[in-house]
Amino acid sequence: MRNGKIRTVVFDFDGTLHDSMYIYGRAFNEGYRVLVDEGLVPPREFSGDDLADFIGLTAEEAWTKHFPDLPDGAWERAAARVGTAMDELIADGTARLYPGVPDMLARLKADGYALVFLSNCRVSYQEASRKAFGLDAYFSAYYNAEENPGKSKEEIFKDIAQAFPGAYAVVGDRYKDLNLARAHALPSVGCLYGYGTRDELAGATELVERAADIAPAVERIDAQAC
């Protein structure tokens, strides 16, 4: 059994545990076609590289950042179709976690860490993923953007800190995860295999190339905290 100080590990989901681009491109193109059919945008198909920057943002942030000139209500209709398609692809077994994720989560839980899910996602997406991937075997609680409208991850973390004991570590693949860690002076693991750049994750305490490397990274951080 470990002898460190870290007791709770806060995990991002998309790009950290979920290989979301495996289904996101297909879902996004369905949503974009809603706008094409309304005559608001020209027809085109988006590649994974085109869409990598969408991962980790809320739907509103992603659509308004990349399509700022859409009329009121348009991005919401497109995003709704994307969300429905994502939920369907998760439910039918198409979606996948990164290799090594279940074993990594099981190792951390067996080591005595409480694992908390924190994602800029919708409730239905969270629940579809929770069921499809058996996440309840690992996670003690779930926090998402839809149930915390207008709140950043660093603000949502205040609720986590009230519910779960510290010390804490943060695991994620985007700048929003590092913003959370910096705001609360927490150690972090940056996931280079996800959708953030190396520069974006440069401030992480540890950087990992594979999901399987997260558990050893958390354990090293914990040992250094003693």
Order of alpha helices (4+ residues) and beta strands (2+ residues): beta-alpha-alpha-alpha-alpha-alpha-beta-alpha-beta-alpha-beta-alpha-beta-beta-alpha
